[in-house]
Amino acid sequence: MLVRWEIPALNEIKYSLSNASEEVSSLKLAQMQGQRYWVERSFQDGKSHAGLAHYQARGWKAWQHHMALVMMAMLFMLEERVEQQEDYPLLTCSDIYRWQIII
């Protein structure tokens, strides 16, 4: 069991259960738990800016095509963020989405 105390919200404590082996250090478990935010954030960006949740597929093939296009859109946004990192270090998927709508 991993117990995490959030610094900004002093009264908020998060608990996580892990099925990792006993050899895994608590530091490694804490780092892995901290990375969870970025995974959840990428799903939020995919749903709100790349159409991850906007499909009405009736078959497996149509769903696969839609997901492939969403993943390509997410890859484009990631590449843009990496390419523009020096000039715009805080560039988000939302910014790229709005920029594409304007053009």
Backbone as JSON Lines, residues from 0, in Angstrom:
{"i":0,"aa":"M","n":[0.84,-1.17,0.0],"ca":[0.0,0.0,0.0],"c":[0.89,1.23,0.0]}
{"i":1,"aa":"L","n":[0.53,2.19,-0.82],"ca":[1.27,3.43,-0.95],"c":[0.37,4.56,-0.48]}
{"i":2,"aa":"V","n":[0.85,5.36,0.46],"ca":[0.1,6.49,0.98],"c":[0.81,7.75,0.55]}
{"i":3,"aa":"R","n":[0.07,8.66,-0.09],"ca":[0.67,9.88,-0.62],"c":[-0.06,11.09,-0.05]}
{"i":4,"aa":"W","n":[0.71,12.0,0.48],"ca":[0.17,13.22,1.07],"c":[0.41,14.36,0.1]}
{"i":5,"aa":"E","n":[-0.64,15.0,-0.34],"ca":[-0.54,16.08,-1.31],"c":[-0.07,17.35,-0.61]}
{"i":6,"aa":"I","n":[1.0,17.98,-1.13],"ca":[1.54,19.19,-0.52],"c":[0.57,20.38,-0.62]}
{"i":7,"aa":"P","n":[0.02,20.7,-1.81],"ca":[-0.87,21.87,-1.88],"c":[-2.12,21.72,-1.01]}
{"i":8,"aa":"A","n":[-2.68,20.53,-0.99],"ca":[-3.9,20.28,-0.2],"c":[-3.49,19.45,1.02]}
{"i":9,"aa":"L","n":[-3.2,20.1,2.1],"ca":[-2.65,19.41,3.27],"c":[-3.61,18.41,3.89]}
{"i":10,"aa":"N","n":[-4.89,18.58,3.66],"ca":[-5.86,17.65,4.25],"c":[-6.22,16.5,3.31]}
{"i":11,"aa":"E","n":[-5.55,16.39,2.17],"ca":[-5.87,15.35,1.19],"c":[-4.78,14.28,1.19]}
{"i":12,"aa":"I","n":[-5.17,13.07,1.47],"ca":[-4.26,11.93,1.47],"c":[-4.78,10.92,0.46]}
{"i":13,"aa":"K","n":[-3.91,10.43,-0.42],"ca":[-4.31,9.46,-1.43],"c":[-3.68,8.11,-1.11]}
{"i":14,"aa":"Y","n":[-4.48,7.06,-1.29],"ca":[-4.03,5.71,-1.03],"c":[-4.04,4.92,-2.33]}
{"i":15,"aa":"S","n":[-3.02,4.1,-2.53],"ca":[-2.95,3.25,-3.71],"c":[-2.49,1.86,-3.29]}
{"i":16,"aa":"L","n":[-3.08,0.87,-3.91],"ca":[-2.66,-0.51,-3.7],"c":[-1.83,-0.95,-4.89]}
{"i":17,"aa":"S","n":[-0.78,-1.72,-4.64],"ca":[0.09,-2.17,-5.71],"c":[0.25,-3.69,-5.64]}
{"i":18,"aa":"N","n":[0.39,-4.3,-6.79],"ca":[0.67,-5.72,-6.83],"c":[2.12,-5.98,-7.23]}
{"i":19,"aa":"A","n":[2.98,-4.98,-7.06],"ca":[4.4,-5.13,-7.39],"c":[5.07,-6.07,-6.4]}
{"i":20,"aa":"S","n":[6.17,-6.65,-6.83],"ca":[6.89,-7.57,-5.95],"c":[7.56,-6.8,-4.81]}
{"i":21,"aa":"E","n":[7.98,-7.51,-3.8],"ca":[8.56,-6.88,-2.62],"c":[9.92,-6.25,-2.91]}
{"i":22,"aa":"E","n":[10.57,-6.64,-4.0],"ca":[11.88,-6.08,-4.36],"c":[11.78,-4.64,-4.86]}
{"i":23,"aa":"V","n":[10.61,-4.22,-5.3],"ca":[10.44,-2.86,-5.81],"c":[10.45,-1.89,-4.63]}
{"i":24,"aa":"S","n":[11.3,-0.87,-4.73],"ca":[11.44,0.09,-3.62],"c":[10.23,1.0,-3.54]}
{"i":25,"aa":"S","n":[10.04,1.56,-2.37],"ca":[8.92,2.49,-2.19],"c":[9.13,3.76,-3.0]}
{"i":26,"aa":"L","n":[10.39,4.16,-3.23],"ca":[10.68,5.32,-4.08],"c":[10.21,5.06,-5.51]}
{"i":27,"aa":"K","n":[10.49,3.86,-6.03],"ca":[10.06,3.51,-7.39],"c":[8.54,3.5,-7.48]}
{"i":28,"aa":"L","n":[7.86,2.96,-6.48],"ca":[6.4,2.95,-6.47],"c":[5.84,4.38,-6.45]}
{"i":29,"aa":"A","n":[6.47,5.25,-5.66],"ca":[6.02,6.64,-5.59],"c":[6.22,7.34,-6.93]}
{"i":30,"aa":"Q","n":[7.34,7.07,-7.61],"ca":[7.59,7.67,-8.92],"c":[6.57,7.19,-9.94]}
{"i":31,"aa":"M","n":[6.26,5.9,-9.89],"ca":[5.27,5.36,-10.83],"c":[3.89,5.95,-10.57]}
{"i":32,"aa":"Q","n":[3.54,6.12,-9.31],"ca":[2.25,6.73,-8.96],"c":[2.2,8.17,-9.43]}
{"i":33,"aa":"G","n":[3.33,8.89,-9.32],"ca":[3.38,10.27,-9.77],"c":[3.22,10.41,-11.27]}
{"i":34,"aa":"Q","n":[3.65,9.41,-12.03],"ca":[3.52,9.44,-13.49],"c":[2.08,9.22,-13.94]}
{"i":35,"aa":"R","n":[1.25,8.73,-13.06],"ca":[-0.14,8.46,-13.41],"c":[-0.86,9.74,-13.88]}
{"i":36,"aa":"Y","n":[-0.49,10.87,-13.31],"ca":[-1.11,12.14,-13.7],"c":[-0.97,12.37,-15.2]}
{"i":37,"aa":"W","n":[0.22,12.12,-15.74],"ca":[0.48,12.41,-17.15],"c":[-0.3,11.48,-18.06]}
{"i":38,"aa":"V","n":[-0.5,10.25,-17.63],"ca":[-1.3,9.31,-18.42],"c":[-2.75,9.78,-18.46]}
{"i":39,"aa":"E","n":[-3.28,10.15,-17.29],"ca":[-4.65,10.65,-17.24],"c":[-4.8,11.94,-18.03]}
{"i":40,"aa":"R","n":[-3.8,12.78,-17.98],"ca":[-3.83,14.05,-18.73],"c":[-3.87,13.79,-20.23]}
{"i":41,"aa":"S","n":[-3.11,12.8,-20.7],"ca":[-3.12,12.51,-22.13],"c":[-4.49,11.98,-22.57]}
{"i":42,"aa":"F","n":[-5.16,11.19,-21.73],"ca":[-6.52,10.75,-22.06],"c":[-7.48,11.93,-22.1]}
{"i":43,"aa":"Q","n":[-7.35,12.87,-21.17],"ca":[-8.21,14.06,-21.18],"c":[-7.98,14.87,-22.45]}
{"i":44,"aa":"D","n":[-6.72,15.07,-22.83],"ca":[-6.43,15.8,-24.06],"c":[-6.98,15.08,-25.28]}
{"i":45,"aa":"G","n":[-6.83,13.76,-25.29],"ca":[-7.36,12.98,-26.41],"c":[-8.87,13.08,-26.53]}
{"i":46,"aa":"K","n":[-9.55,13.07,-25.4],"ca":[-11.01,13.16,-25.41],"c":[-11.49,14.55,-25.79]}
{"i":47,"aa":"S","n":[-10.83,15.58,-25.29],"ca":[-11.35,16.93,-25.52],"c":[-10.82,17.59,-26.79]}
{"i":48,"aa":"H","n":[-9.64,17.2,-27.28],"ca":[-9.05,17.91,-28.41],"c":[-8.78,17.06,-29.64]}
{"i":49,"aa":"A","n":[-8.81,15.74,-29.5],"ca":[-8.5,14.89,-30.66],"c":[-9.65,13.97,-31.04]}
{"i":50,"aa":"G","n":[-10.76,14.03,-30.34],"ca":[-11.93,13.24,-30.71],"c":[-11.91,11.8,-30.24]}
{"i":51,"aa":"L","n":[-11.17,11.5,-29.18],"ca":[-11.08,10.13,-28.68],"c":[-12.44,9.58,-28.26]}
{"i":52,"aa":"A","n":[-13.29,10.42,-27.73],"ca":[-14.6,9.97,-27.26],"c":[-15.73,10.27,-28.25]}
{"i":53,"aa":"H","n":[-15.4,10.75,-29.44],"ca":[-16.42,11.17,-30.4],"c":[-16.53,10.19,-31.55]}
{"i":54,"aa":"Y","n":[-16.82,8.98,-31.26],"ca":[-16.98,8.0,-32.33],"c":[-18.35,7.36,-32.25]}
{"i":55,"aa":"Q","n":[-18.86,6.98,-33.4],"ca":[-20.13,6.27,-33.48],"c":[-19.95,5.08,-34.41]}
{"i":56,"aa":"A","n":[-18.96,4.29,-34.1],"ca":[-18.63,3.15,-34.95],"c":[-19.58,1.99,-34.67]}
{"i":57,"aa":"R","n":[-19.97,1.33,-35.73],"ca":[-20.84,0.16,-35.57],"c":[-20.05,-1.14,-35.7]}
{"i":58,"aa":"G","n":[-18.85,-1.02,-36.18],"ca":[-18.05,-2.24,-36.36],"c":[-16.63,-2.04,-35.86]}
{"i":59,"aa":"W","n":[-15.96,-3.15,-35.73],"ca":[-14.59,-3.15,-35.23],"c":[-13.66,-2.36,-36.15]}
{"i":60,"aa":"K","n":[-13.8,-2.52,-37.45],"ca":[-12.92,-1.86,-38.42],"c":[-13.08,-0.34,-38.35]}
{"i":61,"aa":"A","n":[-14.3,0.14,-38.26],"ca":[-14.54,1.58,-38.17],"c":[-13.95,2.15,-36.88]}
{"i":62,"aa":"W","n":[-14.09,1.41,-35.78],"ca":[-13.52,1.87,-34.5],"c":[-12.0,1.93,-34.61]}
{"i":63,"aa":"Q","n":[-11.38,0.92,-35.22],"ca":[-9.93,0.93,-35.38],"c":[-9.47,2.11,-36.23]}
{"i":64,"aa":"H","n":[-10.19,2.4,-37.29],"ca":[-9.83,3.54,-38.14],"c":[-9.93,4.85,-37.36]}
{"i":65,"aa":"H","n":[-10.99,4.98,-36.59],"ca":[-11.15,6.21,-35.8],"c":[-10.03,6.35,-34.79]}
{"i":66,"aa":"M","n":[-9.71,5.28,-34.07],"ca":[-8.64,5.33,-33.06],"c":[-7.29,5.62,-33.7]}
{"i":67,"aa":"A","n":[-7.05,5.07,-34.89],"ca":[-5.79,5.34,-35.59],"c":[-5.67,6.82,-35.93]}
{"i":68,"aa":"L","n":[-6.76,7.42,-36.4],"ca":[-6.75,8.85,-36.71],"c":[-6.55,9.7,-35.46]}
{"i":69,"aa":"V","n":[-7.17,9.3,-34.36],"ca":[-6.99,10.02,-33.09],"c":[-5.54,9.94,-32.64]}
{"i":70,"aa":"M","n":[-4.94,8.76,-32.74],"ca":[-3.55,8.61,-32.33],"c":[-2.62,9.43,-33.21]}
{"i":71,"aa":"M","n":[-2.93,9.53,-34.52],"ca":[-2.11,10.38,-35.39],"c":[-2.26,11.84,-35.01]}
{"i":72,"aa":"A","n":[-3.47,12.26,-34.65],"ca":[-3.68,13.64,-34.21],"c":[-2.92,13.92,-32.92]}
{"i":73,"aa":"M","n":[-2.95,12.96,-31.99],"ca":[-2.21,13.13,-30.74],"c":[-0.71,13.18,-31.0]}
{"i":74,"aa":"L","n":[-0.22,12.37,-31.93],"ca":[1.19,12.4,-32.29],"c":[1.56,13.75,-32.89]}
{"i":75,"aa":"F","n":[0.7,14.28,-33.75],"ca":[0.95,15.6,-34.31],"c":[1.06,16.66,-33.22]}
{"i":76,"aa":"M","n":[0.15,16.61,-32.24],"ca":[0.19,17.59,-31.15],"c":[1.45,17.44,-30.32]}
{"i":77,"aa":"L","n":[1.87,16.22,-30.08],"ca":[3.1,15.99,-29.32],"c":[4.31,16.51,-30.07]}
{"i":78,"aa":"E","n":[4.37,16.23,-31.37],"ca":[5.49,16.71,-32.17],"c":[5.53,18.23,-32.22]}
{"i":79,"aa":"E","n":[4.38,18.87,-32.32],"ca":[4.33,20.33,-32.31],"c":[4.82,20.89,-30.97]}
{"i":80,"aa":"R","n":[4.42,20.26,-29.89],"ca":[4.84,20.72,-28.56],"c":[6.35,20.59,-28.41]}
{"i":81,"aa":"V","n":[6.91,19.48,-28.88],"ca":[8.37,19.28,-28.8],"c":[9.09,20.27,-29.69]}
{"i":82,"aa":"E","n":[8.59,20.47,-30.9],"ca":[9.23,21.38,-31.86],"c":[9.19,22.83,-31.38]}
{"i":83,"aa":"Q","n":[8.12,23.24,-30.73],"ca":[7.95,24.62,-30.3],"c":[8.38,24.85,-28.85]}
{"i":84,"aa":"Q","n":[9.01,23.88,-28.24],"ca":[9.31,23.94,-26.81],"c":[10.19,25.13,-26.43]}
{"i":85,"aa":"E","n":[11.16,25.48,-27.25],"ca":[12.03,26.62,-26.91],"c":[11.28,27.94,-26.95]}
{"i":86,"aa":"D","n":[10.47,28.14,-27.98],"ca":[9.75,29.41,-28.11],"c":[8.52,29.48,-27.21]}
{"i":87,"aa":"Y","n":[7.82,28.36,-27.07],"ca":[6.59,28.31,-26.29],"c":[6.64,27.12,-25.33]}
{"i":88,"aa":"P","n":[7.31,27.26,-24.2],"ca":[7.49,26.11,-23.29],"c":[6.2,25.62,-22.65]}
{"i":89,"aa":"L","n":[5.18,26.44,-22.57],"ca":[3.93,26.04,-21.93],"c":[2.82,25.74,-22.95]}
{"i":90,"aa":"L","n":[3.19,25.42,-24.18],"ca":[2.22,25.1,-25.23],"c":[1.45,23.85,-24.85]}
{"i":91,"aa":"T","n":[0.14,23.9,-24.96],"ca":[-0.7,22.75,-24.6],"c":[-1.43,22.23,-25.82]}
{"i":92,"aa":"C","n":[-2.06,21.08,-25.67],"ca":[-2.88,20.53,-26.75],"c":[-4.05,21.45,-27.06]}
{"i":93,"aa":"S","n":[-4.57,22.09,-26.04],"ca":[-5.66,23.05,-26.24],"c":[-5.21,24.21,-27.12]}
{"i":94,"aa":"D","n":[-4.01,24.71,-26.89],"ca":[-3.48,25.8,-27.71],"c":[-3.33,25.36,-29.16]}
{"i":95,"aa":"I","n":[-2.82,24.17,-29.38],"ca":[-2.65,23.65,-30.74],"c":[-4.0,23.46,-31.4]}
{"i":96,"aa":"Y","n":[-4.97,22.96,-30.67],"ca":[-6.32,22.76,-31.19],"c":[-6.91,24.1,-31.64]}
{"i":97,"aa":"R","n":[-6.82,25.12,-30.78],"ca":[-7.36,26.44,-31.15],"c":[-6.61,27.02,-32.34]}
{"i":98,"aa":"W","n":[-5.3,26.82,-32.38],"ca":[-4.5,27.32,-33.49],"c":[-4.94,26.68,-34.81]}
{"i":99,"aa":"Q","n":[-5.25,25.39,-34.8],"ca":[-5.7,24.7,-36.01],"c":[-7.1,25.17,-36.43]}
{"i":100,"aa":"I","n":[-7.95,25.49,-35.47],"ca":[-9.3,25.98,-35.79],"c":[-9.2,27.35,-36.47]}
{"i":101,"aa":"I","n":[-8.31,28.2,-36.0],"ca":[-8.16,29.54,-36.56],"c":[-7.67,29.49,-37.98]}
{"i":102,"aa":"I","n":[-6.72,28.6,-38.26],"ca":[-6.15,28.49,-39.61],"c":[-7.13,27.78,-40.46]}
